Amino acid sequence: MLEESELDWSWAAVLTDPIRLSVLRALCELRPATIDELRRRCHNSDTTIRRHLKALEAVGLVHEQPGEQDGATLGRPARRYTVDTDAAGRMDSLFELLSVPLVSTPAPERTPPPDR
């Protein structure tokens, strides 16, 4: 049995939610990213992405950076989000680990639809 100190609770905040995991993966690939970029990559609404970013910020895995004016675009610049520098390497390792199946599983057989 694992002792409580062997498993950090912040991993549960990530691994138990597929959207949160998807947002973190996108941030690891895009570094840094706007909400719009994350929305397109994760196929979720702005509201959903914002909610998960706030949760990831609360556990210290994500940091918000103020937007920067480019001089050509009107309006307020989009904020950018990054994965915590200390966590980034562990996240890359996690995604590499998750890309390998736990056990080899044969592809499901495709059965033709029944005749009517």
C-alpha positions in Angstrom: 0.0 0.0 0.0 1.2 3.5 -0.8 1.8 5.9 2.0 0.1 9.2 1.7 3.4 11.0 1.1 4.3 8.8 -1.9 1.4 10.1 -4.0 1.1 13.9 -4.4 -2.6 15.1 -4.6 -1.8 17.5 -7.4 -1.5 14.5 -9.8 -5.1 13.5 -9.0 -6.3 17.0 -10.1 -4.7 16.3 -13.5 -5.2 12.6 -14.1 -8.8 12.4 -13.0 -10.1 14.9 -15.6 -9.6 14.3 -19.3 -10.1 17.9 -20.3 -7.6 19.2 -17.7 -5.1 16.6 -19.0 -5.8 17.7 -22.6 -5.2 21.4 -21.6 -1.9 20.5 -20.0 -0.8 18.5 -22.9 -1.6 21.4 -25.3 0.3 23.8 -23.1 3.3 21.5 -23.1 3.2 21.4 -26.9 2.4 25.1 -27.6 4.3 26.8 -24.7 2.9 29.5 -24.1 -0.7 29.5 -25.4 -3.7 31.8 -25.4 -7.2 30.6 -24.5 -8.2 30.7 -28.2 -5.2 28.4 -29.1 -6.1 26.0 -26.3 -9.8 26.0 -27.3 -8.9 25.0 -30.9 -6.4 22.4 -29.8 -8.6 20.9 -27.1 -12.0 21.2 -28.9 -13.8 22.8 -25.9 -15.4 26.2 -25.3 -13.6 29.2 -23.9 -15.6 28.9 -20.7 -14.5 25.3 -20.2 -10.9 26.1 -21.0 -10.9 29.0 -18.5 -12.4 26.9 -15.8 -9.7 24.2 -16.1 -6.9 26.8 -16.4 -8.1 28.3 -13.1 -8.1 24.9 -11.5 -4.6 24.2 -12.8 -3.4 27.6 -11.6 -4.8 26.8 -8.1 -2.5 23.8 -7.8 0.4 25.7 -9.2 0.8 23.8 -12.5 -0.1 26.7 -14.8 0.9 30.4 -14.7 -0.8 33.3 -16.5 1.2 35.9 -18.3 -0.2 39.3 -19.3 -0.7 39.8 -23.0 1.7 42.0 -24.9 0.8 44.6 -27.5 2.2 43.9 -30.9 1.4 47.4 -32.2 -0.7 46.1 -35.1 -3.7 44.5 -33.4 -6.4 46.6 -31.8 -7.9 45.9 -28.4 -6.5 44.2 -25.3 -3.9 41.6 -26.0 -4.7 38.0 -25.1 -3.2 36.6 -22.0 -0.9 33.6 -22.4 -0.6 30.6 -20.2 2.4 28.4 -19.5 3.1 25.2 -17.6 5.1 25.7 -14.5 8.8 25.4 -15.3 9.5 22.8 -12.6 6.5 20.7 -13.6 7.1 20.9 -17.4 9.7 18.1 -17.4 7.5 15.8 -15.3 4.5 16.6 -17.5 6.5 15.7 -20.7 7.5 12.4 -19.0 3.9 11.8 -18.0 2.6 12.2 -21.6 5.4 10.0 -22.9 4.3 7.3 -20.3 0.7 7.7 -21.2 1.4 7.2 -24.9 2.5 3.6 -24.2 -0.3 1.1 -23.5 -0.3 -0.6 -20.1 -1.0 -4.0 -21.8 -1.2 -4.9 -25.4 -4.8 -4.9 -26.4 -6.0 -6.3 -29.8 -8.0 -3.9 -31.9 -11.7 -4.6 -31.5 -13.2 -6.7 -34.3 -15.5 -4.8 -36.6 -18.7 -6.7 -37.1 -20.9 -5.9 -40.0 -24.3 -4.4 -39.2 -27.1 -6.9 -39.0 -29.2 -7.3 -42.1 -32.7 -6.0 -41.8 
